[in-house]
Amino acid sequence: MPAGHGLADHTHPWAQLTYSSRGVLRMTSMSTTWIVPPSRAVYVPPHMPHQVDVFEDAFLRTIYIDESACPVGHQRMPGCRSFAFDARGDCGARCTRAARAA
């Protein structure tokens, strides 16, 4: 995806894990924004509003996860939200217990 492009705020009934194998993305979900270089990925639960902006030409990669494969009530759990992983698989201090169970 070329720099300066992106995906407007949207939702969908599936979860997604998004990363860029090259280039830098900005992923915004509700009141949280992540800068996503190639060493990081962002998980977005089903029905969670989010948008993507591309800072550098990027190879955007997304894994879609059917809602039926997510825990029951997952998108409605208090505290359940998007979170980011780094290359070590660590979601850091922003990872809540509800997000870890996702």
C-alpha positions, 0 to 999 in steps of 0.5 A, spaced: 500 500 500 503 506 498 505 511 503 499 516 504 493 511 503 490 507 508 483 504 510 478 509 513 474 507 520 470 501 519 468 494 522 467 487 520 464 481 523 471 477 524 477 479 528 484 480 524 491 480 526 495 486 522 502 487 520 506 490 515 512 486 512 515 492 510 513 499 511 510 503 517 503 503 519 499 507 524 493 503 526 487 507 530 482 503 534 477 507 539 482 512 543 488 508 542 493 509 536 499 504 535 505 505 530 506 499 527 513 497 524 515 491 521 517 488 528 510 489 530 502 486 529 496 489 532 490 484 533 483 487 532 477 484 535 470 483 531 466 489 531 471 493 533 472 500 529 479 501 527 482 505 521 489 504 518 494 509 515 500 508 511 506 512 513 511 509 508 510 504 502 508 498 506 506 490 504 500 490 509 499 483 511 492 481 515 490 474 518 482 474 518 479 470 524 472 468 524 468 470 529 466 463 531 473 462 533 473 467 538 471 466 545 464 467 546 462 474 547 469 476 546 467 483 543 463 485 548 467 483 554 469 489 558 476 491 557 477 487 551 480 491 545 485 492 540 493 491 542 499 490 539 505 485 539 512 486 538 517 481 534 518 477 541 510 476 542 510 480 548 504 485 548 507 489 553 503 493 559 497 495 554 495 488 554 489 487 559 487 480 562 481 480 557 486 481 551 490 476 553 485 471 553 483 473 546 
